[in-house]
Amino acid sequence: MKIIKIPVGYLQANCYILNKNNENLIVDPGDEFLKIKKSIQGSVLGILITHHHFDHIGALKEVAQEFNCPIYAYPLKEGAYQIKDFHFEVIHTKGHTIDSISFYFPNEKVMFTGDFLFKEMVGRTDLETGNIDEMLKSLQKISKYDGMIYPGHGDITSFNHEKKYNSYLNMLRKC
């Protein structure tokens, strides 16, 4: 699976294009529809939304209309999904928002976390629907995974790195 990272909008939210066999999934089309559209080679099978903050869905309507494809977002049930050659798990990762979900692709060992988990940090829990207790439960839930982490902002990281340097994940091991 080829993954293209496209920072979009004034908050530079990461939109990702996942490509296999000239078919695509789009993760968090936050803004700059034309920039996203130019990065797509082939057909679009669906749009994955990690949460509904404006910087992650700003171009959602345009992308959905342009490609006439389904949207996969909360309240999608946890579990395994398959869209043609794309196999992924939906994991509810509440804490930053009540509708936060992460998408894990086990064959490639990559997880798209939105604003739930960043490099050496977690998403804010002090916003309207944030909750620190839910964040800790979600961190516990994802601590069993390995591979790469593609966050909603900033740099790509790995579970190994985060288990070593992310103070929130380290706090769970000490409990």
C-alpha positions in Angstrom: 0.0 0.0 0.0 1.3 3.4 -1.0 0.6 6.2 1.5 0.7 9.9 0.5 0.7 12.4 3.3 -0.8 15.8 2.4 -0.8 18.6 5.0 -3.8 20.8 4.3 -5.4 24.0 5.6 -4.0 26.6 8.0 -3.7 24.1 10.8 -1.8 21.7 8.5 -4.0 18.7 9.2 -2.6 15.5 7.6 -4.8 14.1 4.9 -3.7 10.7 3.6 -4.2 9.0 0.3 -3.9 5.2 0.5 -3.4 3.5 -2.8 -3.5 -0.1 -3.9 -3.8 -1.3 -7.4 -4.9 2.1 -8.6 -7.7 2.3 -6.0 -7.7 4.7 -3.1 -9.0 5.5 0.3 -8.8 9.0 1.6 -8.2 9.7 5.3 -9.4 13.0 6.7 -9.9 15.4 3.8 -9.5 18.5 5.9 -9.2 21.3 3.4 -7.7 22.2 0.0 -9.9 19.9 -2.2 -7.9 20.6 -5.4 -4.6 19.7 -3.7 -6.1 16.4 -2.5 -7.7 15.7 -5.9 -4.3 16.2 -7.7 -2.7 13.5 -5.5 -5.2 10.8 -6.5 -4.3 8.3 -9.1 -7.3 6.0 -10.0 -10.6 5.5 -8.4 -11.7 6.4 -4.8 -13.4 3.6 -2.9 -14.1 5.5 0.3 -13.3 8.2 2.8 -12.2 7.4 6.4 -12.9 10.1 9.0 -11.0 9.9 12.4 -13.2 12.6 14.0 -15.4 15.5 12.9 -13.3 18.6 13.8 -13.4 21.1 11.0 -9.7 20.8 10.1 -10.2 17.1 9.3 -13.5 17.3 7.4 -13.3 20.7 5.7 -13.2 19.2 2.2 -15.3 16.2 3.0 -18.4 17.3 1.1 -16.4 18.2 -2.1 -14.5 15.0 -2.0 -17.6 12.8 -1.4 -19.4 14.6 -4.3 -16.5 14.5 -6.7 -15.8 10.8 -6.2 -19.4 9.6 -5.2 -18.0 7.3 -2.5 -19.0 6.2 0.9 -17.9 7.8 4.1 -16.6 5.6 7.0 -16.8 7.5 10.3 -18.2 7.2 13.9 -20.5 5.6 14.9 -19.0 2.9 12.7 -18.8 -0.3 14.8 -15.4 -1.6 16.1 -14.1 -4.6 14.2 -12.6 -5.7 10.9 -13.6 -4.2 7.6 -12.7 -4.9 4.0 -13.0 -2.6 1.0 -11.7 -4.5 -2.0 -8.0 -5.0 -1.3 -8.0 -2.8 1.8 -8.3 -4.7 5.1 -8.5 -2.6 8.3 -9.8 -2.5 11.8 -11.9 0.2 13.3 -10.9 1.1 16.9 -12.9 3.5 19.0 -10.3 5.8 20.5 -12.3 8.3 22.5 -10.5 11.0 24.6 -9.8 13.8 22.2 -13.5 13.7 21.1 -16.3 11.2 21.7 -16.3 10.4 18.0 -12.6 9.6 17.7 -11.8 6.4 15.8 -8.5 5.0 14.6 -8.0 2.8 11.5 -5.4 0.0 11.7 -4.3 -1.8 8.6 -2.8 -5.1 10.0 -1.2 -6.3 6.7 0.8 -3.1 6.5 1.0 -2.5 10.3 -0.1 1.1 10.0 -2.6 3.1 12.1 -4.3 6.4 11.3 -5.0 8.1 14.6 -6.3 11.5 13.8 -5.9 13.8 16.8 -6.0 11.0 19.3 -2.2 10.2 19.2 0.7 12.2 17.9 4.4 11.8 18.0 5.3 11.9 21.7 2.0 13.5 22.6 -1.8 12.8 22.8 -4.6 15.0 21.6 -6.2 17.7 23.7 -8.8 16.5 26.2 -9.9 19.9 27.4 -12.1 20.7 24.4 -15.9 20.3 24.3 -16.2 16.5 24.1 -12.7 15.6 25.3 -12.2 13.4 28.3 -8.9 12.4 30.0 -10.3 9.2 31.5 -11.5 8.0 28.0 -8.1 9.0 26.6 -6.4 6.7 29.1 -8.7 3.8 28.3 -8.1 4.3 24.6 -4.3 4.5 25.1 -4.5 1.2 27.0 -6.5 -0.3 24.1 -4.0 0.6 21.4 -0.9 -0.2 23.4 -1.0 -3.8 22.1 -0.4 -2.7 18.5 2.8 -2.3 16.6 4.0 -0.7 13.4 3.7 2.9 12.2 1.4 5.7 13.4 0.1 8.3 11.0 -1.3 11.1 13.1 -3.7 14.0 12.2 -0.9 16.6 12.5 2.8 16.5 12.5 5.3 13.7 11.9 4.7 10.0 11.3 6.0 7.9 14.2 6.0 4.3 15.3 4.5 2.4 18.2 8.0 1.4 19.3 9.0 5.1 19.5 5.8 6.1 21.3 6.1 3.3 23.8 9.6 4.6 24.7 9.1 8.4 24.5 5.4 9.2 24.9 4.9 10.1 28.5 1.2 9.2 28.4 1.9 5.7 27.2 4.7 5.4 29.7 2.3 6.4 32.5 0.1 3.4 31.7 3.0 1.0 32.2 3.7 2.5 35.6 0.0 2.0 36.8 
